[in-house]
């Protein structure tokens, strides 16, 4: 049963080179550290991180989520926008937004975050500091703007004309604010 090259593909199948990847709106780029991987040192990146292996050192993902999976074992300080702990973490955690410790998660270390969630069954040993998100104070900004305008107006004032030696001393004293 030989077929001609033109009939290689039936209407139910498509050729391998016609594959189109899913749209970027549905694709989530995430770095995955597998169960058998051990990393020692500083890890940083510009996409979310999922750890199911072992990491020792420092994790630096200030704009992204760091997730420690059920098999994950981390001995490191963590900086992330969001941190989700389902495994074991020993080290300090600083979150730009939220820390979520799931029921099977363990954290031994200090926490600085804006929001925190600790499920029943989770273990947390250490200090917790919950900070309010930074908001710009409108009054302080207006006061700074007024001070800048006042300094600009004072700098634009003309100095008095100097006619004699005594007047020069008076002008210098006036300019110095005496």
C-alpha positions, 0 to 999 in steps of 0.5 A: 500500500504505497501512497503518493507523496501528495497524499501523505497527510489525511484531512484529519492530521496536520503536517509537523511544520504547521504547528502554531504555539499558543498565544502569549496571553495564555502562556505563562513563562516560569522557570522550573527547578526540578526535584533532582536539581541542587543549586548553591549560590544566588539565583535571580531572574525576570520571570516567575520561579517554581522550586521543586528541588533544593536551593541554598544561597539567595533568591532575588525576584523582586518583580515576580512570584517565587513558589516553593513546591511540596518537594522544594527545600530552600535554605536561602533569603528570598526577595520576591513580589509574591512568595508561596511556600508549600515545601520547606524554607529556612531563611528570611523572606521579604515580599513586595506584595504577599506571602502565602504559606500553605498547609504543608509549608514550613518557614523558619525565618523572619518575614517582611511583607504587605500581606500574609496568609498562613493556612491551618497546618502550616508552620511559621517560626520567626518574626513577622512585620506587616507593612502598609504599601507605600503611598505618596503623601499629597501634603508633603509633595505640595509643601516641597513644591511650594518651598522650591517655588519660594527659593526660585523667587528669592534667587530672582530678586535683583541685588541692590546697586553698589555705589560706595564701599559702605554700600557694598558691605550692606549689599553683601550683608543683605544678600547673606540674609543678615 
